């Protein structure tokens, strides 16, 4: 497996991101979907990577710069065929290293608090991410104000 910077122009990565968005809308209240589309992912404050095994796409992830000391993990996704192969761990480790290289002191993320997001929460917790309050422009949301779950890691 290898990670490469991705310009989002390939059909495979675009299909995976469409799947990611569709899944977000299927598993989250509409006002709680913060997954980014292709246009948003191409903005200059976002770095995007994909993981490949030869010519087979396995997953992706992105790092958004919130400010000079704080980054956010975005668009983490593993293909169905690559689940349980360490793809997510490989991408989280890569993003953490990139954040450290940039001199960030904190790395944060938003995910869902319901069952479909349990594997993601476990993955982030394995790397030391802890629950926190909303950060950047986020606010507590969902019917009871608690659908989104926020996590952060001090680097």
C-alpha positions, 0 to 999 in steps of 0.5 A: 500500500502506498499513499499519494497526493491526489488531485481528485481528477480520477474517476475512482476517487470521484466515485469513492467520494460520491459514495462517502457523501451518499453514506453521510446523508444516509446515516446523518440528519441533513443539517449534520452532514459536513462531508465536503464535495469535490469543489470544497476538497479542491480548495487551497486550504485542503490537502487530499491523499489516496491510498493505493495497492498497485492500481487499486484504490483502497481509501482516502483522507484529507487535512484542512488547515483551520489556522496555522496551529490547528488542522482538521481531518476530513473525507476519511473513507475506506473502500468496502473491499479494503475494510479491516486491512489497516487502510484507515490507520495508515491514513490517520497516521499519515495525516498526523505526521503531515500536521506535525510537519506543518507545526500544528499543535492540534488536530481535530475532527467531526464525526457522527455519534450514532452506530454507523460511525462507531468504527470511525470513533474507535479508530480515532480513539486508538490514535489518542483523539479525545472527545471535545466540544465544537471547534472552528465554525461547528456548533452542536447539532441534531435534534437533541443537539448531540448528533455530531461528535467532536474529537481532538488530539494535542500534537 
